[in-house]
């Protein structure tokens, strides 16, 4: 069992994976004002293409002590990046508390995958 030291919250975020090649996705992503995903926060953010891959790799490295290998958000993003192609993957996280705002398009209708995480 792994134990986290520090602040732990019951709030969660929902992560979405979109395929940049799908109808309407590229336009929605280009018009979005979501901040760039970085760090381990749960605030609303987005990473597109290779930026999503770099985010996932950093996430895996930064949480290596928290999860078993292959578990958690980073490996989930990488699975989809490998399946869709590193240039086509869009990672979006939306806070359930509005931290960083909300995505201004129906991301859940465009998503190919969805994951809630704490």
KOLLOBA-570616 format. One record per residue: residue in three letters; chain; x, y, z of N, C-alpha, C, O in turn. Coordinates in pm, whole numbers, plus 50000, padded with zeros to 5 digits. Each point is the difference from the previous one (the first is absolute). Example, Ala and Ser with C-alpha at 12.3 -4.5 7.8 and 13.67 -1.06 7.14 Angstrom:
2
type:mol:n_east:n_north:n_up:ca_east:ca_north:ca_up:c_east:c_north:c_up:o_east:o_north:o_up
ALA:A:51319:49431:50780:49911:50119:50000:50090:50120:50000:50104:49998:50066
SER:A:49861:50107:49862:50082:50119:50006:49923:50109:50073:50051:50111:50017
% end
This chain:
118
type:mol:n_east:n_north:n_up:ca_east:ca_north:ca_up:c_east:c_north:c_up:o_east:o_north:o_up
UNK:A:50084:49883:50000:49916:50117:50000:50089:50124:50000:50103:50005:50068
UNK:A:49856:50094:49855:50073:50125:49995:49925:50104:50082:49877:50003:49999
UNK:A:50197:50081:50069:49940:50103:50084:50045:50135:49950:50118:50021:49974
UNK:A:49787:50071:50013:50033:50136:49958:50029:50085:50123:49929:49994:50100
UNK:A:50175:50084:49890:50030:50097:50104:49953:50136:49950:50019:50033:49883
UNK:A:49921:50044:50203:49956:50133:49960:49850:50006:49983:49927:49911:50042
UNK:A:50029:50197:49896:49857:50029:49985:49933:49902:49906:50049:49974:49889
UNK:A:49839:49971:50155:49918:49913:49915:49857:50051:50009:49952:50031:50109
UNK:A:49983:49979:49779:49866:50056:49993:49903:49897:49947:50039:49905:49933
UNK:A:49833:50114:50097:49897:49913:49945:49946:50052:49868:49921:49931:49934
UNK:A:50120:50187:50026:49952:50051:49872:50065:49922:49888:50103:49936:50018
UNK:A:49836:50070:49867:50053:49925:49888:49991:50082:49873:49938:50106:49997
UNK:A:50125:49844:49902:49993:50058:49867:49962:49889:49905:50017:49881:50029
UNK:A:49933:50158:49858:49972:49903:49896:50097:50026:49887:50016:50113:49954
UNK:A:50049:49782:50001:50094:50008:49889:49932:49944:49876:49925:49902:50006
UNK:A:50103:50161:49883:49942:49959:49872:50111:49984:49899:50101:50070:50004
UNK:A:49880:49837:49905:50086:49984:49884:49915:50025:49877:49892:49943:49985
UNK:A:50157:50143:49927:49934:50029:49873:50096:49966:49887:50122:49999:50018
UNK:A:49822:49972:49867:50078:49973:49879:49994:50126:49914:49894:50038:49952
UNK:A:50220:50026:50029:50007:50125:49926:49947:49987:49858:49960:50099:49939
UNK:A:50038:49779:50008:49952:49977:49863:49848:49990:49992:49944:50007:49890
UNK:A:49988:49977:50222:49855:49984:50001:49932:50132:49961:50053:50108:50025
UNK:A:49833:49879:49915:49926:50117:49952:49974:50100:50112:49946:49965:50105
UNK:A:50093:50159:49873:49975:50108:50093:50100:50016:50112:50003:50106:50064
UNK:A:50078:49794:49962:50090:50006:50115:50107:50107:49981:50022:50081:50090
UNK:A:50044:49921:49797:50109:50096:49978:49949:50143:50017:50067:50083:50063
UNK:A:49817:49947:49883:49944:50135:50011:49970:50035:50145:50029:50111:50044
UNK:A:49912:49797:50028:49966:50025:50141:50127:50022:50083:50005:50090:50083
UNK:A:50095:49827:49893:50126:50011:50073:50066:50134:49970:50049:50067:50091
UNK:A:49953:49972:49784:50063:50127:49962:49929:50121:50062:50063:50101:50028
UNK:A:49807:49889:49993:49922:50111:50055:49996:49999:50154:49955:50097:50061
UNK:A:50092:49796:49999:49993:49987:50145:50100:50094:50069:50109:50026:49950
UNK:A:49850:50024:50163:50087:50086:50080:50059:49925:50120:50053:50062:50092
UNK:A:49936:49806:49907:50052:49920:50111:50151:50019:50014:50071:50004:49900
UNK:A:49977:50009:50224:50144:50013:50020:50074:49872:49963:49940:49892:49991
UNK:A:50189:50121:49988:50085:49886:49966:50015:49910:50122:50022:50048:50111
UNK:A:49967:49822:49867:50016:49903:50110:50146:49994:50042:50090:49988:49917
UNK:A:49933:50022:50213:50134:49984:50056:49986:49962:50147:49898:50028:50062
UNK:A:50202:49909:49991:49999:49962:50140:49896:49894:50032:49939:49941:49911
UNK:A:50041:50038:50217:49910:49895:50046:49864:50055:50043:49924:49929:50066
UNK:A:50047:50193:49900:49874:50060:50043:49879:49931:49940:50011:49916:49911
UNK:A:49873:50122:50142:49874:49946:49949:49917:50109:49934:49884:49976:49965
UNK:A:50174:50141:50019:49927:50109:49936:49978:49974:49853:50071:49921:49938
UNK:A:49830:50145:50008:49967:49985:49858:50121:50038:49915:50061:50105:50022
UNK:A:49972:49811:49883:50117:50024:49914:49993:49908:49879:49918:49908:49993
UNK:A:50171:50119:49911:50001:49921:49876:50144:49987:49950:50082:50089:50019
UNK:A:49944:49799:49916:50127:49977:49931:49969:49928:49869:49921:49905:49998
UNK:A:50140:50141:49894:49968:49950:49867:50125:49940:49936:50109:50057:50007
UNK:A:49873:49827:49930:50108:49938:49924:50117:49963:50089:49983:49942:50107
UNK:A:50137:50093:49847:50120:49963:50074:50004:50064:50138:50065:49946:50091
UNK:A:49868:50167:49928:49992:50061:50133:49927:49907:50097:50034:49995:50118
UNK:A:49866:49931:49834:49929:49903:50084:50092:49884:50035:49995:49949:50112
UNK:A:50087:50010:49794:50096:49891:50025:50102:50044:50104:50029:49926:50094
UNK:A:50027:50195:49891:50096:50051:50097:49936:50014:50138:50063:49970:50101
UNK:A:49812:50076:49903:49929:50011:50127:49987:49862:50065:50026:49985:50120
UNK:A:49934:49916:49803:49984:49864:50053:50132:49945:50052:50005:49939:50107
UNK:A:50102:50082:49818:50132:49951:50044:50042:50067:50130:50052:49934:50090
UNK:A:49926:50198:49921:50033:50070:50124:49914:49949:50115:50049:49983:50112
UNK:A:49823:49993:49862:49909:49951:50102:50046:49864:50051:50001:49975:50121
UNK:A:50037:49937:49787:50048:49867:50038:50123:50012:50089:50010:49934:50104
UNK:A:50083:50150:49856:50124:50019:50078:49970:50060:50138:50055:49954:50101
UNK:A:49860:50147:49903:49972:50070:50125:49917:49918:50098:50002:50029:50120
UNK:A:49926:49870:49834:49914:49921:50088:50048:49856:50016:49924:49914:50045
UNK:A:50198:50060:49918:50052:49862:50003:49987:49937:50139:49982:49878:50011
UNK:A:50027:50201:50094:49989:49947:50135:49857:49981:50047:49976:49942:50106
UNK:A:49929:50107:49817:49859:49996:50041:49923:49883:49941:49905:49952:50060
UNK:A:50135:50002:49824:49923:49901:49926:50087:49881:49962:50122:50010:49989
UNK:A:49813:49878:49993:50067:49885:49941:50026:50033:49853:49928:50081:49941
UNK:A:50172:49859:50002:50034:50025:49860:49878:49975:49910:49933:49897:50012
UNK:A:50040:50195:49899:49890:49987:49907:49867:50053:50050:49902:50001:49926
UNK:A:50092:50042:50201:49877:50052:50057:50001:50153:50000:50106:50062:49999
UNK:A:49776:49997:50004:49989:50143:50016:49978:50074:49868:49987:49940:49894
UNK:A:50011:50189:50116:49966:50087:49888:50105:49997:49888:49963:49991:49883
UNK:A:50164:50017:50151:50105:50004:49898:49998:49880:49906:50000:50018:49879
UNK:A:49999:49860:50174:49993:49883:49912:49872:49996:49917:50000:49953:49886
UNK:A:49891:50096:50171:49873:50004:49927:50012:50093:49879:49956:49966:49890
UNK:A:50102:50151:50131:50022:50092:49887:50090:49936:49896:49971:50007:49880
UNK:A:50137:49929:50163:50094:49938:49907:49935:49889:49919:50029:49984:49882
UNK:A:49884:49939:50181:49928:49894:49929:49925:50060:49881:50007:49949:49889
UNK:A:49922:50160:50137:49923:50064:49893:50089:50071:49900:49969:50002:49881
UNK:A:50141:50056:50164:50093:50064:49907:50057:49898:49904:50015:50027:49881
UNK:A:50017:49856:50170:50053:49894:49915:49895:49947:49904:50030:49965:49886
UNK:A:49845:50029:50160:49893:49950:49915:49959:50101:49892:49980:49963:49884
UNK:A:50008:50162:50154:49953:50103:49905:50113:50062:49918:49977:50054:49892
UNK:A:50143:49937:50161:50115:50066:49939:50037:50122:50083:49912:50074:50044
UNK:A:50216:49947:49976:50046:50107:50088:49960:50138:49951:49986:50091:50081
UNK:A:49993:49927:49792:49958:50130:49948:49849:50020:50010:49953:50114:49988
UNK:A:49971:49782:50034:49854:50007:49995:49931:49999:50136:49880:50026:50008
UNK:A:50194:49944:50097:49938:49988:50132:49979:50138:50062:50086:50087:49992
UNK:A:49798:49929:50069:49969:50121:50076:49963:49954:50141:49907:49922:50018
UNK:A:50166:50129:50081:49970:49971:50140:49935:50124:50059:50053:50111:49989
UNK:A:49833:49870:50074:49931:50110:50069:49962:49952:50138:49951:49888:50017
UNK:A:50073:50197:50082:49947:49971:50133:49912:50117:50040:50031:50116:49973
UNK:A:49859:49850:50092:49907:50102:50045:49974:49981:50148:49958:49892:50043
UNK:A:50066:50211:50033:49981:49995:50145:49853:49996:50034:49918:50067:49937
UNK:A:50048:49852:50163:49861:49997:50046:49967:50121:50087:49885:50021:50036
UNK:A:50217:50058:49996:49980:50120:50083:50022:50129:49921:50002:50108:50058
UNK:A:50014:49880:49811:50020:50119:49918:50138:50062:50012:50021:50112:49955
UNK:A:50073:49816:50107:50137:50053:50009:50056:50013:49859:50014:49901:49929
UNK:A:50017:50220:50031:50049:50024:49865:49888:50018:49899:50025:50013:49881
UNK:A:49852:49987:50166:49886:50018:49911:49945:49867:49950:50032:49893:50053
UNK:A:49886:50117:49847:49940:49882:49940:50028:50001:49851:50022:50106:49942
UNK:A:49978:49779:49996:50019:49990:49856:49875:50057:49933:49888:49967:50038
UNK:A:50133:50117:49862:49888:50073:49939:49943:49930:49876:49947:50066:49910
UNK:A:50065:49803:50086:49935:49922:49895:49963:49864:50058:50054:49962:50105
UNK:A:49856:49965:49830:49951:49874:50058:50103:49887:49990:49985:49907:49920
UNK:A:50119:50103:50162:50111:49906:49993:49954:49856:50019:50052:49909:49935
UNK:A:49852:50068:50154:49955:49864:50027:49936:49936:49877:50002:49877:49986
UNK:A:49940:50203:49925:49939:49946:49878:50104:49969:49893:49975:49919:49910
UNK:A:50142:50144:50098:50105:49980:49901:50106:49900:50046:50083:49956:49920
UNK:A:49914:50008:50206:50105:49916:50057:49993:49856:49951:49892:49944:49981
UNK:A:50226:49999:49998:50009:49857:49969:50022:49920:50129:49982:49878:50003
UNK:A:50058:50193:50104:50020:49935:50131:49984:50105:50109:50020:50119:49978
UNK:A:49943:49832:50141:49976:50087:50114:50047:49928:50126:49984:49878:50012
UNK:A:50073:50197:50080:50050:49940:50125:49988:50102:50111:50043:50114:49985
UNK:A:49899:49845:50127:49997:50087:50117:50120:49965:50087:50034:49883:50016
UNK:A:50029:50219:50037:50113:49974:50089:50003:50102:50113:49945:50110:49989
UNK:A:50121:49852:50120:50008:50086:50118:50138:50056:50014:50027:50075:50094
% end
